[in-house]
Amino acid sequence: MLTAAVASACGSAGAQSAVSVSGAVDAGIAYVKTDSTSQMQLATGSIAASSLVFQGTENLGRGYNAFFLLRTLFFTDTGEVSANRLYGSESKVGLSGPQGRIEAGRLFNPTHQALVFKSPSQSNFAGAFNMAIGGYQPYWNDSVRYTTPNLYGATFAVQHSFGDTGVSGNNNAAGTAYAINYDLGNLSLSGIYETVSTVALPAVNYRAKRSTVMGVYDFGFMKAHAGFFNENHGGFGAPLEFNLSILGVSKVVTGALRVTAEYGHKDFKNSANQANYVGLAAFYSLSKRTTLYSEINLINNGGAAQQGVYRGIVPRPGENTSGYMVGMRHTF
């Protein structure tokens, strides 16, 4: 990490500030196949997207801090920024103190945080959590979030997005999420409930209600992971509702080697569509900053489901698909 620290006096508080630059570069080679075709490809962001991060904090005194974070996501293979956004991940500013933490800007969706960071692999390519993306959005624009102080291992958070405020009378993407996170001893548990509007008149106007529970228990010799995601809609023009169940394990074999296995089952309601997912991964740390990894995923689609490999071939309705890749991730 390249760090530039700036210290200055700020009234009687004697505030101290620091700004840092960090990031990660992630790339590999993948082979992806469906029942009808296959291809070799350069994979990018298979653990997580390549990124460039600017962040800073200022000590305001008496336990209070001001902070900001700007995270650009980019494709290693082309150098293009993700989703045509300068800061495709979070871009936020906030305050923290004894009464909790408040932040505003483009923020992580709490649902996404729980599904990703409590999954066995925490990886895009091998992670069963990707079966839920498309139902929910990983980031919320125009958002504000308040998180309480830690109370006996538990924190509570509420987040609200004002949606597409530039369009008069349009509440597209407006939503609210409530989250509880509990971390104490060997147990880490998250529960989230969110409601989000999707509006594209005249054909689409619905409100999604999503509930998520995700947990990890550390047995010492390995960790067990389990989660459940449920999506319901009210309105018209909505996609199919679905449930997603996730089970998995992760284990540190040596100080440098970690292996994971996970299973996901996605069941579309009132439909014959379903998808079963198996993800396997091995991560080997060459150093604190450099990781080599290998990942496999196997997807069985039923009915007209088209669940695909992360950034792979979109299968035809009901086609099975799989992906095999090796890669490298370097952080700085």
C-alpha beads as a LAMMPS data file, in Angstrom:
LAMMPS data file: protein, C-alpha beads

332 atoms
331 bonds

1 atom types
1 bond types

-500.0 500.0 xlo xhi
-500.0 500.0 ylo yhi
-500.0 500.0 zlo zhi

Masses

1 110.0

Atoms # bond

1 1 1 0.000 0.000 0.000
2 1 1 1.258 3.472 -0.902
3 1 1 0.409 5.791 1.994
4 1 1 0.613 9.565 2.152
5 1 1 -0.008 10.921 5.646
6 1 1 -0.793 14.531 6.290
7 1 1 -0.902 15.871 9.849
8 1 1 -2.211 19.310 10.816
9 1 1 -3.641 21.138 13.790
10 1 1 -7.409 21.674 13.744
11 1 1 -8.534 23.926 16.582
12 1 1 -8.261 22.518 20.051
13 1 1 -8.940 18.959 18.800
14 1 1 -5.512 18.687 17.166
15 1 1 -6.982 16.660 14.293
16 1 1 -4.816 14.172 12.409
17 1 1 -5.583 13.120 8.834
18 1 1 -4.286 10.373 6.564
19 1 1 -4.930 9.446 2.929
20 1 1 -3.956 6.125 1.343
21 1 1 -3.951 4.546 -2.111
22 1 1 -4.453 0.791 -2.450
23 1 1 -6.029 -1.759 -4.772
24 1 1 -5.839 -5.161 -6.419
25 1 1 -5.239 -6.683 -9.855
26 1 1 -6.921 -10.010 -10.624
27 1 1 -6.644 -12.110 -13.804
28 1 1 -6.490 -15.713 -15.006
29 1 1 -7.275 -18.218 -17.750
30 1 1 -10.659 -19.945 -17.846
31 1 1 -12.250 -22.740 -19.850
32 1 1 -16.044 -22.506 -19.971
33 1 1 -18.415 -24.988 -21.607
34 1 1 -22.137 -25.595 -22.048
35 1 1 -23.964 -28.570 -23.529
36 1 1 -23.603 -27.010 -26.973
37 1 1 -20.369 -24.977 -27.042
38 1 1 -17.140 -24.114 -25.229
39 1 1 -14.434 -21.453 -25.146
40 1 1 -11.129 -20.456 -23.577
41 1 1 -11.034 -16.918 -22.199
42 1 1 -8.992 -14.491 -20.161
43 1 1 -10.795 -14.236 -16.844
44 1 1 -10.778 -11.011 -14.844
45 1 1 -12.033 -10.350 -11.343
46 1 1 -12.641 -14.027 -10.636
47 1 1 -12.023 -13.627 -6.896
48 1 1 -13.153 -9.994 -6.872
49 1 1 -12.954 -7.132 -9.342
50 1 1 -9.634 -5.428 -9.922
51 1 1 -9.702 -2.095 -8.147
52 1 1 -8.005 1.191 -7.341
53 1 1 -8.933 2.663 -3.977
54 1 1 -8.474 6.104 -2.442
55 1 1 -9.459 6.440 1.193
56 1 1 -8.807 8.770 4.045
57 1 1 -9.597 9.425 7.679
58 1 1 -9.336 12.446 9.936
59 1 1 -9.212 12.196 13.713
60 1 1 -11.560 14.883 15.001
61 1 1 -10.857 14.152 18.646
62 1 1 -13.028 12.775 21.459
63 1 1 -13.522 9.490 19.597
64 1 1 -14.880 11.043 16.383
65 1 1 -13.493 10.496 12.880
66 1 1 -14.352 11.777 9.414
67 1 1 -13.671 9.433 6.492
68 1 1 -14.080 8.958 2.748
69 1 1 -13.634 6.088 0.293
70 1 1 -13.503 6.059 -3.528
71 1 1 -13.131 2.636 -5.200
72 1 1 -12.753 2.250 -8.963
73 1 1 -13.432 -1.187 -10.459
74 1 1 -11.843 -2.159 -13.778
75 1 1 -11.393 -5.074 -16.156
76 1 1 -7.803 -6.318 -16.177
77 1 1 -8.124 -7.704 -19.721
78 1 1 -9.139 -4.399 -21.370
79 1 1 -8.380 -1.711 -18.778
80 1 1 -11.952 -0.445 -19.010
81 1 1 -13.756 0.755 -15.903
82 1 1 -16.709 -1.304 -14.725
83 1 1 -20.246 -0.225 -15.673
84 1 1 -18.858 3.005 -17.213
85 1 1 -18.506 4.481 -13.706
86 1 1 -15.379 6.173 -12.444
87 1 1 -16.142 4.678 -9.031
88 1 1 -18.036 1.498 -9.854
89 1 1 -17.901 0.242 -6.280
90 1 1 -18.389 2.540 -3.306
91 1 1 -17.953 6.311 -3.307
92 1 1 -18.820 7.658 0.121
93 1 1 -18.110 10.102 2.912
94 1 1 -19.063 9.805 6.562
95 1 1 -18.565 10.284 10.276
96 1 1 -17.984 7.727 13.043
97 1 1 -17.997 8.116 16.791
98 1 1 -19.292 6.765 20.093
99 1 1 -22.898 7.030 18.830
100 1 1 -22.213 4.913 15.723
101 1 1 -21.374 5.481 12.093
102 1 1 -23.154 7.375 9.314
103 1 1 -22.123 7.317 5.641
104 1 1 -23.564 8.664 2.411
105 1 1 -22.998 8.143 -1.327
106 1 1 -22.883 5.002 -3.464
107 1 1 -22.824 2.187 -0.905
108 1 1 -22.688 -1.590 -0.714
109 1 1 -26.091 -3.199 -0.448
110 1 1 -26.135 -4.938 3.000
111 1 1 -27.604 -8.045 1.319
112 1 1 -24.571 -8.264 -0.962
113 1 1 -22.144 -7.780 1.924
114 1 1 -23.646 -10.676 3.883
115 1 1 -23.846 -13.093 0.946
116 1 1 -20.287 -12.406 -0.243
117 1 1 -18.293 -12.026 2.954
118 1 1 -19.918 -14.999 4.693
119 1 1 -19.632 -17.323 1.695
120 1 1 -16.968 -20.076 1.798
121 1 1 -14.880 -18.812 -1.131
122 1 1 -15.771 -15.087 -1.043
123 1 1 -15.100 -15.430 -4.760
124 1 1 -17.082 -14.401 -7.840
125 1 1 -16.170 -17.489 -9.886
126 1 1 -16.738 -20.188 -7.241
127 1 1 -19.335 -18.379 -5.123
128 1 1 -22.917 -19.661 -5.098
129 1 1 -24.012 -16.157 -3.985
130 1 1 -23.748 -15.056 -7.630
131 1 1 -26.970 -16.949 -8.306
132 1 1 -28.812 -14.189 -6.399
133 1 1 -27.248 -11.247 -8.244
134 1 1 -29.664 -9.978 -10.862
135 1 1 -32.361 -10.260 -8.279
136 1 1 -30.717 -7.623 -6.113
137 1 1 -28.215 -4.874 -6.957
138 1 1 -24.789 -5.119 -5.229
139 1 1 -24.552 -1.313 -4.850
140 1 1 -27.117 1.351 -4.097
141 1 1 -26.787 4.878 -5.488
142 1 1 -27.995 7.976 -3.618
143 1 1 -27.792 6.167 -0.279
144 1 1 -27.350 6.953 3.385
145 1 1 -26.636 4.370 6.112
146 1 1 -26.529 4.485 9.899
147 1 1 -24.824 1.714 11.903
148 1 1 -25.100 1.480 15.681
149 1 1 -22.166 0.923 18.035
150 1 1 -21.359 -2.690 18.889
151 1 1 -23.568 -4.013 21.691
152 1 1 -22.533 -7.410 23.077
153 1 1 -21.360 -8.527 19.637
154 1 1 -24.338 -7.124 17.711
155 1 1 -24.641 -4.117 15.423
156 1 1 -27.784 -2.828 13.713
157 1 1 -27.924 -0.839 10.473
158 1 1 -30.552 0.909 8.380
159 1 1 -29.841 2.049 4.814
160 1 1 -32.019 4.080 2.461
161 1 1 -31.627 4.872 -1.221
162 1 1 -33.539 7.839 -2.628
163 1 1 -33.517 6.196 -6.076
164 1 1 -33.483 8.044 -9.395
165 1 1 -34.006 11.479 -7.874
166 1 1 -33.200 13.173 -11.183
167 1 1 -36.481 11.925 -12.677
168 1 1 -39.533 13.755 -11.344
169 1 1 -42.118 11.435 -9.794
170 1 1 -40.009 8.325 -10.480
171 1 1 -39.050 6.207 -7.483
172 1 1 -37.064 3.661 -9.499
173 1 1 -34.317 2.063 -7.350
174 1 1 -35.635 3.690 -4.175
175 1 1 -35.324 1.259 -1.298
176 1 1 -34.671 0.617 2.369
177 1 1 -32.677 -2.147 4.055
178 1 1 -32.509 -3.231 7.696
179 1 1 -29.592 -5.356 8.869
180 1 1 -28.372 -7.033 12.030
181 1 1 -24.873 -8.488 12.328
182 1 1 -23.762 -10.646 15.241
183 1 1 -20.135 -11.653 15.818
184 1 1 -19.183 -13.293 19.070
185 1 1 -16.941 -16.256 19.736
186 1 1 -17.104 -18.829 16.951
187 1 1 -20.365 -17.563 15.435
188 1 1 -20.855 -14.853 12.799
189 1 1 -24.450 -14.240 11.697
190 1 1 -26.226 -11.664 9.493
191 1 1 -29.889 -11.035 8.762
192 1 1 -31.158 -8.477 6.219
193 1 1 -34.554 -7.375 4.987
194 1 1 -34.806 -4.972 2.040
195 1 1 -37.532 -3.482 -0.124
196 1 1 -36.695 -1.873 -3.483
197 1 1 -38.843 -0.331 -6.239
198 1 1 -38.238 -0.948 -9.944
199 1 1 -40.043 1.435 -12.283
200 1 1 -39.844 1.573 -16.089
201 1 1 -43.300 2.667 -17.136
202 1 1 -45.537 1.700 -18.796
203 1 1 -44.437 -1.967 -18.703
204 1 1 -42.696 -2.287 -15.330
205 1 1 -43.671 -1.118 -11.856
206 1 1 -43.037 -3.495 -8.957
207 1 1 -41.608 -3.597 -5.452
208 1 1 -39.249 -6.397 -4.436
209 1 1 -39.052 -7.711 -0.883
210 1 1 -35.905 -9.653 -0.097
211 1 1 -34.923 -11.515 3.057
212 1 1 -31.453 -12.936 3.701
213 1 1 -29.886 -14.945 6.507
214 1 1 -26.208 -15.897 6.244
215 1 1 -23.964 -17.407 8.908
216 1 1 -20.537 -18.904 9.600
217 1 1 -19.486 -21.156 12.483
218 1 1 -15.806 -21.802 13.186
219 1 1 -15.213 -25.331 14.468
220 1 1 -11.457 -24.716 14.642
221 1 1 -10.473 -27.401 12.143
222 1 1 -12.856 -25.907 9.535
223 1 1 -15.644 -23.370 9.060
224 1 1 -19.230 -24.192 8.128
225 1 1 -21.257 -21.715 6.053
226 1 1 -25.014 -21.611 5.454
227 1 1 -27.480 -19.101 4.057
228 1 1 -30.938 -18.528 2.622
229 1 1 -32.176 -15.794 0.268
230 1 1 -35.842 -15.188 -0.588
231 1 1 -37.274 -12.735 -3.141
232 1 1 -40.944 -11.755 -3.552
233 1 1 -42.565 -9.091 -5.759
234 1 1 -45.668 -6.947 -5.740
235 1 1 -46.765 -5.062 -8.864
236 1 1 -46.425 -5.807 -12.583
237 1 1 -43.602 -6.548 -15.036
238 1 1 -41.482 -8.342 -12.409
239 1 1 -39.164 -11.296 -13.140
240 1 1 -39.773 -14.695 -11.560
241 1 1 -39.557 -14.862 -7.776
242 1 1 -37.035 -17.314 -6.327
243 1 1 -35.340 -18.795 -3.267
244 1 1 -31.629 -19.534 -2.958
245 1 1 -30.117 -21.920 -0.406
246 1 1 -26.347 -22.054 0.205
247 1 1 -24.262 -24.613 2.121
248 1 1 -20.478 -24.862 2.244
249 1 1 -17.226 -25.353 4.112
250 1 1 -13.834 -23.675 4.150
251 1 1 -10.573 -24.926 5.634
252 1 1 -7.059 -23.589 6.080
253 1 1 -4.919 -26.614 5.183
254 1 1 -1.597 -24.903 5.853
255 1 1 -0.633 -21.316 6.628
256 1 1 -0.586 -20.614 2.885
257 1 1 -3.300 -22.912 1.485
258 1 1 -7.073 -22.494 1.921
259 1 1 -9.697 -24.690 0.218
260 1 1 -13.460 -24.215 -0.088
261 1 1 -16.508 -26.117 -1.311
262 1 1 -20.061 -24.850 -1.647
263 1 1 -23.456 -25.874 -2.971
264 1 1 -26.292 -23.624 -4.073
265 1 1 -29.872 -24.447 -5.021
266 1 1 -31.969 -21.797 -6.784
267 1 1 -35.689 -22.548 -7.011
268 1 1 -37.951 -20.314 -9.109
269 1 1 -41.419 -20.082 -7.595
270 1 1 -44.472 -21.268 -9.534
271 1 1 -42.152 -22.584 -12.231
272 1 1 -40.262 -25.705 -13.279
273 1 1 -37.092 -23.607 -13.482
274 1 1 -34.296 -24.364 -11.034
275 1 1 -30.510 -24.431 -10.885
276 1 1 -28.036 -26.450 -8.837
277 1 1 -24.538 -25.107 -8.325
278 1 1 -21.288 -26.671 -7.049
279 1 1 -18.231 -24.463 -6.526
280 1 1 -14.741 -25.666 -5.552
281 1 1 -11.703 -23.466 -4.967
282 1 1 -8.113 -23.523 -3.709
283 1 1 -6.180 -20.365 -2.771
284 1 1 -2.404 -20.411 -2.233
285 1 1 -0.682 -17.326 -0.790
286 1 1 2.782 -16.762 -2.223
287 1 1 3.061 -13.740 0.074
288 1 1 0.828 -11.373 2.021
289 1 1 -0.062 -9.626 -1.238
290 1 1 0.030 -12.321 -3.946
291 1 1 -2.358 -15.267 -4.259
292 1 1 -2.511 -18.040 -6.837
293 1 1 -5.861 -19.791 -7.137
294 1 1 -7.799 -22.451 -9.017
295 1 1 -11.596 -22.650 -9.191
296 1 1 -14.254 -24.955 -10.634
297 1 1 -18.003 -24.535 -10.898
298 1 1 -20.612 -26.978 -12.156
299 1 1 -24.148 -25.764 -12.895
300 1 1 -27.164 -27.936 -13.664
301 1 1 -30.096 -25.961 -15.078
302 1 1 -33.629 -27.370 -14.967
303 1 1 -36.677 -26.208 -16.883
304 1 1 -35.795 -23.041 -18.793
305 1 1 -33.236 -21.753 -16.262
306 1 1 -30.115 -20.115 -17.728
307 1 1 -27.755 -19.785 -14.769
308 1 1 -24.278 -19.246 -16.182
309 1 1 -20.647 -19.248 -15.135
310 1 1 -19.383 -15.873 -13.868
311 1 1 -18.569 -13.792 -16.983
312 1 1 -18.809 -16.954 -19.075
313 1 1 -21.071 -18.208 -21.871
314 1 1 -24.785 -17.571 -21.396
315 1 1 -26.317 -21.052 -21.686
316 1 1 -29.443 -21.801 -23.662
317 1 1 -32.598 -22.408 -21.594
318 1 1 -32.146 -25.642 -19.628
319 1 1 -28.514 -26.172 -20.700
320 1 1 -25.906 -27.272 -18.191
321 1 1 -22.645 -25.348 -17.950
322 1 1 -19.303 -25.479 -16.139
323 1 1 -16.125 -23.466 -15.733
324 1 1 -12.504 -24.245 -14.837
325 1 1 -9.876 -21.596 -14.215
326 1 1 -6.509 -20.693 -12.710
327 1 1 -5.572 -17.147 -11.740
328 1 1 -3.510 -14.729 -9.752
329 1 1 -4.483 -11.798 -7.532
330 1 1 -2.033 -9.162 -6.306
331 1 1 -2.957 -6.465 -3.809
332 1 1 -1.010 -3.275 -3.180

Bonds

1 1 1 2
2 1 2 3
3 1 3 4
4 1 4 5
5 1 5 6
6 1 6 7
7 1 7 8
8 1 8 9
9 1 9 10
10 1 10 11
11 1 11 12
12 1 12 13
13 1 13 14
14 1 14 15
15 1 15 16
16 1 16 17
17 1 17 18
18 1 18 19
19 1 19 20
20 1 20 21
21 1 21 22
22 1 22 23
23 1 23 24
24 1 24 25
25 1 25 26
26 1 26 27
27 1 27 28
28 1 28 29
29 1 29 30
30 1 30 31
31 1 31 32
32 1 32 33
33 1 33 34
34 1 34 35
35 1 35 36
36 1 36 37
37 1 37 38
38 1 38 39
39 1 39 40
40 1 40 41
41 1 41 42
42 1 42 43
43 1 43 44
44 1 44 45
45 1 45 46
46 1 46 47
47 1 47 48
48 1 48 49
49 1 49 50
50 1 50 51
51 1 51 52
52 1 52 53
53 1 53 54
54 1 54 55
55 1 55 56
56 1 56 57
57 1 57 58
58 1 58 59
59 1 59 60
60 1 60 61
61 1 61 62
62 1 62 63
63 1 63 64
64 1 64 65
65 1 65 66
66 1 66 67
67 1 67 68
68 1 68 69
69 1 69 70
70 1 70 71
71 1 71 72
72 1 72 73
73 1 73 74
74 1 74 75
75 1 75 76
76 1 76 77
77 1 77 78
78 1 78 79
79 1 79 80
80 1 80 81
81 1 81 82
82 1 82 83
83 1 83 84
84 1 84 85
85 1 85 86
86 1 86 87
87 1 87 88
88 1 88 89
89 1 89 90
90 1 90 91
91 1 91 92
92 1 92 93
93 1 93 94
94 1 94 95
95 1 95 96
96 1 96 97
97 1 97 98
98 1 98 99
99 1 99 100
100 1 100 101
101 1 101 102
102 1 102 103
103 1 103 104
104 1 104 105
105 1 105 106
106 1 106 107
107 1 107 108
108 1 108 109
109 1 109 110
110 1 110 111
111 1 111 112
112 1 112 113
113 1 113 114
114 1 114 115
115 1 115 116
116 1 116 117
117 1 117 118
118 1 118 119
119 1 119 120
120 1 120 121
121 1 121 122
122 1 122 123
123 1 123 124
124 1 124 125
125 1 125 126
126 1 126 127
127 1 127 128
128 1 128 129
129 1 129 130
130 1 130 131
131 1 131 132
132 1 132 133
133 1 133 134
134 1 134 135
135 1 135 136
136 1 136 137
137 1 137 138
138 1 138 139
139 1 139 140
140 1 140 141
141 1 141 142
142 1 142 143
143 1 143 144
144 1 144 145
145 1 145 146
146 1 146 147
147 1 147 148
148 1 148 149
149 1 149 150
150 1 150 151
151 1 151 152
152 1 152 153
153 1 153 154
154 1 154 155
155 1 155 156
156 1 156 157
157 1 157 158
158 1 158 159
159 1 159 160
160 1 160 161
161 1 161 162
162 1 162 163
163 1 163 164
164 1 164 165
165 1 165 166
166 1 166 167
167 1 167 168
168 1 168 169
169 1 169 170
170 1 170 171
171 1 171 172
172 1 172 173
173 1 173 174
174 1 174 175
175 1 175 176
176 1 176 177
177 1 177 178
178 1 178 179
179 1 179 180
180 1 180 181
181 1 181 182
182 1 182 183
183 1 183 184
184 1 184 185
185 1 185 186
186 1 186 187
187 1 187 188
188 1 188 189
189 1 189 190
190 1 190 191
191 1 191 192
192 1 192 193
193 1 193 194
194 1 194 195
195 1 195 196
196 1 196 197
197 1 197 198
198 1 198 199
199 1 199 200
200 1 200 201
201 1 201 202
202 1 202 203
203 1 203 204
204 1 204 205
205 1 205 206
206 1 206 207
207 1 207 208
208 1 208 209
209 1 209 210
210 1 210 211
211 1 211 212
212 1 212 213
213 1 213 214
214 1 214 215
215 1 215 216
216 1 216 217
217 1 217 218
218 1 218 219
219 1 219 220
220 1 220 221
221 1 221 222
222 1 222 223
223 1 223 224
224 1 224 225
225 1 225 226
226 1 226 227
227 1 227 228
228 1 228 229
229 1 229 230
230 1 230 231
231 1 231 232
232 1 232 233
233 1 233 234
234 1 234 235
235 1 235 236
236 1 236 237
237 1 237 238
238 1 238 239
239 1 239 240
240 1 240 241
241 1 241 242
242 1 242 243
243 1 243 244
244 1 244 245
245 1 245 246
246 1 246 247
247 1 247 248
248 1 248 249
249 1 249 250
250 1 250 251
251 1 251 252
252 1 252 253
253 1 253 254
254 1 254 255
255 1 255 256
256 1 256 257
257 1 257 258
258 1 258 259
259 1 259 260
260 1 260 261
261 1 261 262
262 1 262 263
263 1 263 264
264 1 264 265
265 1 265 266
266 1 266 267
267 1 267 268
268 1 268 269
269 1 269 270
270 1 270 271
271 1 271 272
272 1 272 273
273 1 273 274
274 1 274 275
275 1 275 276
276 1 276 277
277 1 277 278
278 1 278 279
279 1 279 280
280 1 280 281
281 1 281 282
282 1 282 283
283 1 283 284
284 1 284 285
285 1 285 286
286 1 286 287
287 1 287 288
288 1 288 289
289 1 289 290
290 1 290 291
291 1 291 292
292 1 292 293
293 1 293 294
294 1 294 295
295 1 295 296
296 1 296 297
297 1 297 298
298 1 298 299
299 1 299 300
300 1 300 301
301 1 301 302
302 1 302 303
303 1 303 304
304 1 304 305
305 1 305 306
306 1 306 307
307 1 307 308
308 1 308 309
309 1 309 310
310 1 310 311
311 1 311 312
312 1 312 313
313 1 313 314
314 1 314 315
315 1 315 316
316 1 316 317
317 1 317 318
318 1 318 319
319 1 319 320
320 1 320 321
321 1 321 322
322 1 322 323
323 1 323 324
324 1 324 325
325 1 325 326
326 1 326 327
327 1 327 328
328 1 328 329
329 1 329 330
330 1 330 331
331 1 331 332
